[in-house]
Amino acid sequence: MVTEQSISNFSLSSQLIPKEEKLAFMPKKASLTIALLKENDDTERRVCLSPEAVGLLVQNGHTLLVERGAGLASHYQDVDYSNEGAQIVEDKEILLKAGILLKVSALNNQEIKSLTKNQTILTTLQLLSRDKNYFAQLIEHRATALAFEKIKDNTGSYPIIRSMGEIVGNSSLHIAAKYLAHHKYGNGSMLGGIPGLKPTEVVIIGAGTVSENAARAAIGMGAIVKVFDNSVYRLRRLQGNIQSKIFTSVLQPKNLGEALCTADVVLGAMRKRKGIPPFLVPTSIIQKMKKGAIIIDVSIDQGGLFETSRLTSHSEPIYQEFGITHYCVPNIASGVPRTASQALSNFFMPFILQIAEEGGVDQLLRRDEGVRSGVYLYNGVITDKEIGETFDLTYRDIELLLAMLH
């Protein structure tokens, strides 16, 4: 006979079973120690976390060590961080013992030598600026290293590249406008147009995020905009996103050459795919351009899109070839460090909280394919094929490593 008491006992026991099962699979939230490092290079002015983001992380039980002066170039004072609960640390040795290290540029040799074992490093990779010794040292320290520009979100896009691309696209046009109007490096023209005068012409090579934002800014100034890309899909998407009918064309040498000869500003913003540069504008075409025209080579961090391009810096950003001013600074976003730092912080703050919620970096890597795409070193093992082949280093697939070690 079923009684009220037996029903109550059955109900109670049925509630207990799923609770036990749920607890068995629930990851234990991790308490993290994070070091926010100061940039060594004067040309890099960004910082990965704003004081507000640091405050939120501290409130969630994490320890934040901020190197003295880390945010000064972005106009964040040490007191801004300490007021949010961060510990301001001057001793580099202490900072480099933290479980997670945050820095925009890659660690230098001295910093790597001071590392302990099994730490997680979050920086940009900047492969063209790396050498074999850099990776050899990280391997020795059994580090896990992520290139944050390679991390994907749940839509398959790269959030850091997108946000920095938006900043670079807008900034590039302001830079071009400055030098175009210059009496020595430009031709004294205003970028844009006014009634009764022919507008300036802006040619953009590439149809990604940088190009889209540059095109929108140029149109807003009143310039004539022409966009070239080797993908009709990307050209159509750009035109749809900016909601304006502009000149677009696939990359054909004749059409591009004609456009460059009349251009006042040329923006190169195409990313290489599978290690192959997408296009290179030869010297013979650049020689035919208008004197005082401006070239902004956003792709310089991957070798550049123009044969006459060579790496420059924020301290010496320009040079002239054949009367054409070249601006080839690889980290344009650093020119507006406060804005760029806030954008970086919008990514890193929730990302660190996600690491903690999953129970640590290893657990997050097992669960999140997008984060795994940013890993180039896992527990001292190279996981990036391009790095392995470039520097003749043994590499392994990250999926296999995770399966073997867990």
Buried (B, 14 or more C-beta within 10 A) or exposed (E): EEEEEEEEEEEEEEEEEEEEEEEEEEEEBBEBEBBBBBBEEEBBBBBBBBBEBBBBBBEBEBBBBBBBBBBBBBEBEBEBBBEBBBBBBEEBEBBBBBBBBBBBBBBEEEBBEBBEEBBBBBBBBBBEEBEEEBBEBBBEBBBBBBBBBBBBBEEEEBBBBBBBBBBBBBBBBEBBBBBBBBEEBBBEBBBBBEEEEEBBBBBBBBBBBBBBBBBBBBBEBBBBBBBBBBBEEBBEBBBEBBEEEBBBBEBEEEBBBBBBEEBBBBBBBBBEEEEEBBBEBEEEBBEEBBEBBBBBBBBBBBEBBBEBBEBBBBEEBBBEBEBBBBBBBBBBBBBBBBBBBBBBBBBBBEBBBEBBBBBBBBBBBBEBEBBBBBBBBBBBBBBBEEBBEBBEBEBBEBEEBBEEEE
